Amino acid sequence: MHGEEDAQATGLTRLGAAELGAEPGRRASLVQFSSAFCQPCRATRRILADVAALVEGVEHIEIDAEARLELVRALGIDKTPTVLVLDARGRIVRRAAGMPRKADVIAALGAAI
């Protein structure tokens, strides 16, 4: 994905329902960190929701970065949107800042499934 970073750059190695505030996908999760006035976040939401709807067992989970500052800091997120691709065990396998392209999200899911 565009803006891709090393997925292991943070101390948190797995994210589950407690951290995400929602049930992760059975096969993978697309986790989006957003903020209220972020225009690219709206487009990112549509892209990730579309991809999640296309691939069985994949969930799109959006997190309000301002409401979850502790998690944002723990993950080293410094801009919105930031997208994390998690595998079935909640491990971060891809991470990207900025609005992703749909094809890149689909390709990144390949690393998680």
N, C-alpha and C positions, 0 to 999 in steps of 0.2 A: 504494500500500500504506500501511497505517496506520504512522505514524512515519516517513514518507518524508522523505528528506533530499536535498540537491543531490548528484547523482552525481559531479560534478566537484570536490568539496571536497577531494580528496586528490591527491597527486602521482602516484600510480600510475594510469595511464589504461587499461592493458590487463593482463589476467591470462591466463596460459597454463598448460599442464600443469606447468611447472617451479614456478610460484607456487602452484598449486592442489593439487599432489600427486596429481592424477588427470587423465585426459583430459577436456577440456571437451566439451560437447554439440555436435553438428554444426550445430544451428540456434540453440541458446541453452543457458545453464547457470543453475541456481539454486544459488548458493553460500551455505551456512549456516555461520556462526561460532557454535560452541556451547561450553559448559563442562560439566564433569562433573556438578555438582549443580544444574543449571538445569532446573527443571520445565517452563517454557514451551518449552525446546529440544526436549523429547521430542515434544510436540504439533506443533511446527513441522516436525520431521523427518517425521512422518506426512503432514502437509499437502503438503510439498514433494515427497515421494516419490510421493504420489498424483497430483499435477499432472504430474510428470515422466513418469509411466507413461501419462498420458492424451495427451500431446503428443509425437509422433514427433520424434526428433532433439534432445530436451531431456534434460539430465542433472542430477541432484541431487548436489551434492558437499558433504559436511559436513567442516568443518575444526575441529579442537580448538584453541580460542583460546589455551589455556594452553601448548600445545606449539608454537604458531606465533606467539610474541609479536612477533617482528620484523615479520611480515606484518600483524599486528593493529595495531601502531603505525604502520606505513607507510600503512595505510588509514584510520587514525583511528577505529578501532572501540573504543567504550567500554562496550558492554553486550552481553550475549548473551540471546536470539539476535539476531543481525544477519544480514539476508539481502541478498545482492547478486544482481541479475539481470544477466547478461552476454549480449551479443549473440554472433553466430557468430565475430566477430573478437576476442572476449574483452574488449570495452569494457563498462564498467559503465554500464548505462542506467537502472537503478533501484536504490535502496538504502533499506532500512527497518530500524528497530530494533524489537524486540518481536515477539510472535507475530502473524503475518499471518493474514488471512482467506483462505480458498481462492479466493473470487471475486476478491479483490484481486491474488493471485498470478497468476491466469489473465489478468487485465487488464494487469498489468505485463509479462507475457510478450509481449503484443501489441506493446509498444514495442520489444521485442528481435528479434522475428521479422519 
